[in-house]
Amino acid sequence: MQKLNNVLFLVTFGTVLFFISRKTESAVIEYSDESFISEPESEFLGVFMGKGNSAMQTVDLNLIHHPQIQAFLRVIRRGEGTADSGGYNRLFGGGTFSDLSWHPGIFVKASGYTSSAAGAYQFLKSTWEETARLMRLTDFSPISQDLGALGRIAYRGAIQDVLDGDFESALKKTSKEWASLPFSPYGQPTISLQTALNTFTMNGGTVT
């Protein structure tokens, strides 16, 4: 009976992990079916229990105007290759879309990967739907994308780090959300720490 219980638990646990990974997929999860297993188990348990969701629901939206936040958003866009004026309309792989009424939900195959990443922060379709629901965002306009990114920074527990100028700490936390940032654990190409720092300070950010 104990053996049967263990099997049932493993099957159930595996199903739950898969369910969580598809509902909360970050860019790297969609890019690679195996990447989610590299994250700490505690993070998966936290997601399952709703950890981080309340942060997205309660984050002060006025922080979007804070110079530290604005500078950090520029770092993310630098990493995601969307720093130019057309970044809000950018698809994974470099294509564009024009309808900003909602996430385009277009799956693109490029460089051996398939992804629905879109916009200035390369939100996956599922990530955007979760973020928009929790933050009550009603479109995919530039301001909504900025607010969604603010919410994801809050989800990773990095808001105070950004505000305090604890730049490396903020990067280490948010690199689990954006695989292009320094310290990303996913093994994909990233911008260098120096590039990230230069982008941050050149856009008005201060480091302590």
Stockholm file with secondary structure:
# STOCKHOLM 1.0

chainA/1-208         MQKLNNVLFLVTFGTVLFFISRKTESAVIEYSDESFISEPESEFLGVFMGKGNSAMQTVDLNLIHHPQIQAFLRVIRRGEGTADSGGYNRLFGGGTFSDLSWHPGIFVKASGYTSSAAGAYQFLKSTWEETARLMRLTDFSPISQDLGALGRIAYRGAIQDVLDGDFESALKKTSKEWASLPFSPYGQPTISLQTALNTFTMNGGTVT
#=GR chainA/1-208 SS CHHHHHHHHHHHHHHHHHHHHHHSCCHHHHHCTTGGGGSCHHHHHHHHTTTTHHHHHHSCGGGGGSHHHHHHHHHHHHHHTCCSTTGGGBBTTSCBCCCCSSCCCCCEEETTEEECCBTTTTBCHHHHHHHHHHHTCCSCCHHHHHHHHHHHHHHTTCHHHHHHTCHHHHHHHHTTTCTTSTTCTTCSCCCCHHHHHHHHHHTTCCCC
#=GC SS_cons         CHHHHHHHHHHHHHHHHHHHHHHSCCHHHHHCTTGGGGSCHHHHHHHHTTTTHHHHHHSCGGGGGSHHHHHHHHHHHHHHTCCSTTGGGBBTTSCBCCCCSSCCCCCEEETTEEECCBTTTTBCHHHHHHHHHHHTCCSCCHHHHHHHHHHHHHHTTCHHHHHHTCHHHHHHHHTTTCTTSTTCTTCSCCCCHHHHHHHHHHTTCCCC
//
